[in-house]
Amino acid sequence: MDRPFIHGDFLLQYDDARRLYHEHAAALPIVDYHCHLPPEPIAADARFETITEAWLYGDHYKWRAMRANGVDERFCTGDASDWEKFQKWAETVPCCLRNPLYHWTHLELARYFGVTELLDGASARPIYERCNAELAQPENSCRGLIRRANVVLVCTTDDPLSDLEAHRRLAEDASFPVRVLPTWRPDRAMAVDDPAAFNEWVDRLAELTGMDIGDFETFLAALERRHQFFHENGCRLSDHGLEEPYAADYTAGEVAAAFARVRGGQALDAAARLKLKSAMLYEFGRMDHARDWGQQFHFGALRNVNSRMMARLGRDAGFDTIGDFDHARPLARLLDRLEREDRLARTVLYNLNPADNYLFAAMIGNFQDGRTPGKIQFGSAWWFLDQHDGIELQLEALSQCGLLSRFIGMLTDSRSFLSYPRHEYFRRILCNMLGRDMERGLIPRDDALVGRLIRDVCYHNVVAWLGLDGQALAAADQGGPNWSA
């Protein structure tokens, strides 16, 4: 009998790779230091009634594939029933061969639900019913899904105005050993391109902090107060989703004048916007360094390019793309501006255009400080790149220009509670690359040496980089994932 598509040696093409994965990577805990999981369902230990709710709601990756397959929007974001949406996705899956969705779909079905059959239109109904029955089991609540994947830390992504109430409930709940920490994401504080939306957000900031925000200095003081609040609630990371680095020269007077204009509802010209954003980005970096946080920069997404669908569905609906922005000079200026004042925090740089891989991999070497191993990181393959080829290309560029051994590894960057097999996916690809190098004689066939690198990249490096208590995290480790198959 042929083995199923997802099997124990999936993606592992060499004897050395198989040994490395099973002995050094498979059982390690997961530190998901960047994701978009909502904290409230974790705090409430919410449940999913259907696999569609858990799998298709909010998943713009799948929506893009379905649209490309000729599926009407009603079955993506519309009012079709959960069964109808699942059926349309199942019919789309066979058309996803060579797309990472094909791998992710079958990994998730196998790991969480024990489903080893291929998903298609004919198999959809029995798989749908089996998954729904599994989701009804106690171990498959939101918390249960996280624990089954052997996750020990989750860092969510949170607006500075968030009350972090769900995080506080989780921190006080000893029954759930997984740490769930907020991440400071101040993108809306920089969204001065839309004065009305920006001012609505600043008005809420003013109300929350009890401060009359009429000038740039008060604006920064209010944000500083929120930054401290996040710190008191366990936050140790910031994250910025930006088209490109903002690092123009500016004076205090220019920034004050630009802020006053936008606060008054006036649109800014391109030069004024750039100066104001550059000042904000510097100040956020200063705050992060002062509290010993890490900072993350996601560069290169060109968002909401389909204006008709943006008007119909809003943001995060699957209409963003890879941009071709100028990164090198402004990124160097941004990092140097903080470094020359010794205010450069631990930093992760993510790119979306694979043409920039070597640019980013080389850039991080300019700002390592000789004190903190891997202080500046070339982040894991992101969004359109977190697939087999993209992961290999990122690992290759980092290996050639820097130290793979100091890499802090994979993250989900996902809104789905079923996405944790992406860490397994990454680990298999990493071990296959190293096993291939062993077979070719490019690295020693030394399991102690290579195994240590794997364990560090998959777990130990990020624990040290975040400055977290590895013993406390390990206490949540259940000895490996608790998969159905």
N, C-alpha and C positions, 0 to 999 in steps of 0.2 A: 504493500500500500504506500502511495506517495505521501511524503510528509506534508503537513499544511504549509501555507505560504509563510505564516509567522511561526517560527520554530526556534529552538534554543540557540541555534547558530546563525540566525538571521543577520545578514550583512557582514558576517565574519568569514572571509574568504581564504584564510590561511590558518594553518595549525597554530602558529604562534599567536595570531590574533584571537583565536578561540580561547586559548589558555589565558592570555592576558585579561580578556574580558571577564571570564567566569571566575578567575582567582583574585582579581584586583579591583574590578569596577562594579560588578553586578549588584553586590550587596551594600554598597556605600549609601549612606543617607543623602537626601537631597536638600540643598540650600537654595531656595528659589528667591534670589535676591532682587528680582525685578519681575513683577507680574501685574496684571490688571484685575485680579480677582476682587470682587466687592467684599469688604469685611463683614457687612451686616449678615449675610447668609451663613458665614462661618460662626459668628457670635450666636446666632439663633439656631445653629445646627439644622438648617433648612434641608428639605428633601425635594427631589424632583419626581414629578408624577410620570413623566415620559422621557425616553431617550432624546426626543426632539427638544424638549425644554433644556436638557443638560448639554446638548451637543450642537444644536443648530441656532438657538436663540443668540443673537449677537455675534455670530461667527462669520465675519465678512470674508474670510478665506473661502469658506464653502459657498457663500452667496456668489462670489465672483465666478467660481467654477460652474455653478448652476446657470448663471446668466449666459456664460460662454457656451453652455450646452443647449441654449434655447429655452430654458425654463422661465416661465412668466414670473414677474416679481411677486405675484400673489403667493407663490410657494416659497419665497425667500423671506421677505419682510411683511407680507400681507396677511390676509385673514383666513387663509386656508387652515384646515385642521392640522393638528400635530401629526396625525397619520399621513395625511396628504403630503405634508412637507417632507417627512421622512421618506416616503415612497419616491418623491422626485429626487431627493438626494441619493437614494440607493440606485436609481436609474442612471444617475450622473457618475457614480463611482467608477464603473468600468471604463469610462471615457477619461479618467484621471491617470491612466498608466503613465509613469515617468514623472508625474507631478507628486510632490511630497505628500499631498492629501491622501494619495493611495496608501502610502506607508503608514501615515499617522492614523488613518481610519481603521486599518486592520490591526495595528498595534493596540489601539485603545479598545477595540472590540474584544481582542484576545485577552488583554491584561485585566480589564475590569469585569468582563462578562463571560469569559471562557468561550467566546465565539471564535471558532477557527475557520468557518466557512467564508468564502468570498462574498462580499455584499454586492448585490445587484438587484434589479427589479424583481426577479423571481424569488430570491431568498429574503426579500425585505420583510414580508409579514411575519414569518417565524422568528427572525432576528429581532424585529421590533417588539414582539410579545415577550421574548426571552429577556431582553434588556430591561423592559418595563418591570417584569417580575423581579429581576435582580435589584433594580433601584428601590423596590419596596422593602428590601431586606434592611435590618438595622445597621449593618456595617457599611451601607452605601448612602448615608447622609453626606452632607457637604464635608463635615469633619472626618467622617469615615473614609471618604474617597481620598482625602489628603493623607490620612494616616496609613492607608493601605499602600500608598506609593512610597512610604518610608521618608516622608518629608519632615524635616525638623525645624525649618524656618521659612516663613513666607513674608516677603516685603511687598505690601500693596502700594498703590500709586494714588496719592491723595492731594487734593487741592488745599492750599493754605487756609481756606475758610472752613474746612471740615472740623466738626466738633470732636472727632476721634472717639466718640462714645463707644462704638463697637470694639475698638482696640482696647479700651479700658476694661470692658466686660471680659474680653478674652484674657487680658493680663491677670485678672483676678480669679479666673476659673481654673482651679488646679486639676480639674478632670480632663482638661485638654492640654497635653504636654507640648504641642507644637507652638512655637513662638510666632506671633503674627504682629509685625511691626509696620508702622506707617512709613511712607516715603514722601518727602516734600517735593511737590510738582508745581512750581509757580508760573506755568505757562500763561495763565490768564492774567497774571500781574504784569506781563510784558505785552499783552495783546493791544497795543496802542494803535494798530492799523484801523480798528473799529472804535472810534471814540465813545459811541453810545454804550456798547457792550462793556468796554473798559470802565467807564464811569459807573455803570451799574454794579460791577464787581467791586470797585473801590468804595462805593457807598456802603456795600455790605461789610467790607473790611473796616470801615470807619465805625459802623454800628457795633460790630463785634468787639472792637478794641476800645470803644468809647473815646475815640480821638477824632478831632476835626481835621480831615485830610485836605488841606488846601495848597500844600506845596510839597516839593520832592522830599525834603528832609523829614517831614511828618509822615509821608508815605513810607519811607524807609524805616522810620521808628515803629510804625504799626506792623510792618512786615517782620521786623526784628522781634517784636513781641510774640507774633505767631510762630516764628522760628523757635523761640525759646519754649513755647507751649508744646510744639511738636517734640522737641528734645526731651521735655519732661515726660512725654508719653512714649518714649522708647525709640523715636526716630533717630537713625544714624546715617541716613542716605538722602541725598536730593536727586532729582532727575529733571532733565530739560529736554523737551521735544522741539527742536529748532530746525528750520530749513538750513541754516548755515551759522557759523560762528559770528558773533557781533563784537567787533573790537576796534571800532573807529576811535580816533582821537577826539576828545571833547574837553570843554571847560565846565566848571561848576555853573557858571552863568548860562551857558548854552543849554545845559540839562534842565536847570530850573525854569528857563523860559519855555522850553519844549513841554515840560510837564504842565506848566500853567496853561498853555494853549490847549492841550488835549483834555485837561481837567475842566476847561471851560467849554468843551464840546467841539473844538475846532479840529479839523483834519490837519495832520502834519505832512510836510513834504518828505521825500525819501531821506534826505540828509538829516533832518531833525529826528525822524524815527530811528535811524541807525545810531545816532549819538545817544538818544535816550535808552535804547535797548542795550547799547554797549555799556552804559553806566550801570544799568540794572544788573547785567550779567556779572560785572565786576563785583558789585556789592553782594550779590548772592554767593559768589565764590568766597568773599571775605567772611560772610556769616558761616559758611560751611567749615572753613578752616578754623575759625575761632572756637567752634564746638567739636572739632575733631571728627567731622562727618566725612564720608566719601561723597563724591559728586559724579553724576552720570550725564553724558551729553549724547542724545540721539540726533544725529545730523543727517539731512539729505532727503527727507520725505517731501514731495510736492503734493499737497493735500487738496482734496475736493475739486478735482479738475473737471468733473462733469457737473456743470452748473444746474442743469435741469434736475438731475437726481439729487443734488445737494438741496435744492429748494423743496423737493418732494420728501426726502428721507432724513435730511440733516447729516451730521458728521458721523464718521466711523461706520459707514455703510458699505465700504468696499470700493471707493472711488478715489483712492490715493495712489501715488505711483512713485517710481524712483526719479529723483531730480539729478541735475548735473551742475551743482553749485560749485563755486570757487571756495575751497576749504583751506588750502595750505597756508597762505599768508595770514588771513585773519585768525586761524586756529593757533598759529605760532604766536601771534601778537597777544591773543587772549591768555594763553598759558604763561607767556613771558611776563605779561603785566602783573599777574599774581605771583609768579616765581621771584621776580626781582625784589619784591617786598617780603619774600619768605611767607607768602600767604596762599600757596598752591596746595589745596587739599588733595588727598588721594582721589584719583580721577579715572573714570572709564570713558573711553571714546568709542562710539558705535557709528559705523557708516552704513549707508543703504545702497550706495553705488559700488559694485565690485571693482570698478576702475580705480577706486580710491583705497583699495586694500593696502597696497604697499606704502601709500602716502601716510595712512594712519599708523601702520606698523612701524614705519621709520620715525614718525613724529614722536611717539611715546619715549623713544630713547633719548630725546633731547632734554627731558625734564625729570628723569629718574634722579633721586637725591642721594643715593649711596647709603641710605639709612633704612629705608623701608623697602623690603623686597617686593618688586612688582608694584611700586607706588602708582605709576601711570600705566593703565591697562588698555590694550586694544581689545575692545569688547567682542563678545561672541557674535557670530553671524546672526543678523537681525532681520526680521520681517520677511521680505522677499528673498533673503539670503539664508534663512535658517532651514535649509534643505541639504541633501547629501553633497551636492557639488559646492554650494556656498559655504558649508561648514568646512569642507576640505580646503577650499581656497583661503578661508580666514586662518585656519591652522597653519597652512603652508606659509603664508605671508608672515605671520607672527614667528614661526620657527626660523625663517631665514633672516629676519631683521631683529629679532629680540630673543627672549627666553620663554619658550613654550612651558618650561618647567615651573614658571611663576604665574602662569595664566590662572584666572579665577573661574574659568569654566562657564557652563551653560546656565541658562535661565529659560523660563517658559514664555515671558512676554505675552501672556495669554489671559483671556477672560473666562476660560473654560476650566471647570474642576476636573475634567477628564484629560487634560493635556500633559500630565506628568510623564507619560511615556516618552515625551520629547527628550527628557534627560537620558533615558535609556538609549534612544536613537543617537544622540550625540556621543554617548560613551562607546557604543558599538562602532561608530565611524572613527573615533579617536583610536580605539584599540586595533581596528583594521588597518589604519594608516601605519601605526607603529609595528604591528605584526608584519605588514608588507615590507617595511624598512628592514626588519630583522631578516626576513627571507632573502632580501637582496644584498644583505651584508652592509647596509648603510649605517646601521647602529648595532651595537653588540647584542648578541643573544644572551642577555643578562637579565633574568627576570627580577632580580632584586633592584637593579638600577632602573629599568623601564617600569616595573610595577610601582615603584615609589613615585615616579612622575605621574602615572595614571591616578593613583590615589590622591596626590596633591592637587592635580588639576580638577578632579571630580568632586573634591570635598575639602581637604585640609587648607588649601590656599585661601579660599574665600572666607573660611572661618577666621583665619589669622588676619586677613585683609580688612574684614569688617570690625576687628577688635572685639569679637564676641567670645564668650566663655565656651570653649569647645566641650568641656565636661558637661555643662548644663544642656547643650544641644544634644550630645550623645545620649543623655538620659531618655530622650524621646525616641531614640532609634529602637525599632522593634526587631533588629537583626536581619534586615533585608525587606524588600517589598512583599506584600501579601497579595499576590496576584491569583486570579482564578485559574490561570494556565501557565 
